[in-house]
Amino acid sequence: MIDGTQAEYVKIPHADNSLYHIPAGADEEALVMLSDILPTGFECGVLNGQVKPGDTVAIVGAGPVGMAALLTSQFFTPSEIIVIDTDDNRLAVAKTFGATQTINSADGKAVEKVMKLTNNKGVDVAIEAVGLPVTFEICEAIVDAGGHIANIGVHGKSVTLHLETLWSKNITITTRLVDTVTTPMLFKTVQSKKIEPKKLITHHFKLSQILEAYATFGHAAKEKALKVILTNE
């Protein structure tokens, strides 16, 4: 519960228990993705969703955390990864990151399209990576019997839990706040270039341009922004 900061130097309480040494020559920009989005997508989405080989996975939300879930879900070789979003640019990027299908949900027909793709069965794992009532309800509507809904998104409003349709389907719904327990494993994976999270970086700004950086990220769809890197002067 300590306020965050963006500065050239930072004093970290309990650093021995929370920081990892970066070896000489490491790609620091790639490792920035390990500070938050990669373990969040992996732990809260992929691990909580119990993605297994051959599963059909839907990721609702193609922002940075949804993309991290897309990258790390491929550790478990699902047969299909369907990415759902309202931004065509992000859906196109998702394709380059390994999505087998993409759906633009702006027309309100995402559920119908997913059911068509899955022969009306639904998906084994639905990962919610936005934090809105509408995206959580998409997950509820597309999950198959025995499936998992793994919530990553930070919800600021109540959502409707459709027990009238879920009660008989043996559905598991999970929530989680990332604890970065998987960071050492992800660190090795990035170092070996098995995954390349640096591809998520779309913009660079100097620390003196931080207001411009926030404005760019605040208009992510217009600016085609995923992750923004701040550098020293």
Secondary structure, DSSP 8 states (H G I E B T S, - for coil): ------SSS---TTGGGT-----TT--HHHHHGGGTHHHIIIIIIIITTT--TT-EEEEE--SHHHHHHHHHHGGG--SEEEEEES-HHHHHHHHHTT-SEEEEGGGS-HHHHHHHHTTT--EEEEEE-S--HHHHHHHHHHEEEEEEEEE-S--SS-----HHHHTTTT-EEE------TTHHHHHHHHHTTSS-GGGGEEEEEEGGGHHHHHHHHHTHHHHT-SEEEEE--
